[in-house]
């Protein structure tokens, strides 16, 4: 059984479960269906514009520019560039991972990519503004500033591990 066939079977089982839940008024199944719909609608609204922007990034951002600011250099500014790029990412990991893939293929170092992906979940501007309005600017500032060293150190350690083990990202065969 291929992976895509298995995925279709699982989705079909989910649809049958949801239909049966609706028929027998099983509250837990109905709640699962409602959560699925909210998630699916978010995906439909976020992903098409995000993928258009990722495509534009892939076409417009020159490999030389990415390599200069995110790549082969040991300039610590590449971490700041990664965090700044991540803070503008809207859509969470749905968008962060395709952008990270584009960065990888344009010559960014692993540590820059790891910094970007991690920061994309911590430094989103809309989330930061909401957090500051609820918990206060002092708390938000401390959280953001305290996160930066951990993100950078973790990214450097992961990059060193990848280089030590000779890890290469897998290629897509499907």
C-alpha positions, 0 to 999 in steps of 0.5 A: 500500500502506497503512502498516498493510498494510506492517507486517502484511507485514513481520511475516508475513515475520518469522514465516515467517523464524522458522518456516524458521529453526526447521525448518532449525535456523538458530541466528541466526534462532532467537536472533532469535525468542528475543529477540522473545519476551522483548521481546514478553513484557516488552511484554505485562507492562509496557504494560497497567498502564502505560497504565492509569496513564497514563490515570489521569494524563491524567484526574486531573492537571489542566491547570492544575496541569501548566501551573503546574508544567511549562508557561508559567512560566519557573521553573527548578523545572519542570526539577526536577519533570520529572526527579522525574516521570521518575525514577518512570517504570517501563517506559522509553520505552514509558511515557515517550513516552505520558506526554510526549504527555499532558504536551504536551496538558495545556500543558507547555512543550517544554523540560519535555517534553524534560527528562522524556523524556531524564531518563526514560532516565537517572534511573529509580530501579530502574536507579539503585539497581542501578548504585549497588550495582554501580559505587558510590554515588560514581560514580552520584552523579557521573553523575546530577549531571553529566547534569542540566546537559546535559539542561536545556541541551539541552532549552532549546536544542531548545525555542528551535529548535522555537519559532524554526522554528514546529514543531508536533507532527503530528496523527494521521490514522490 
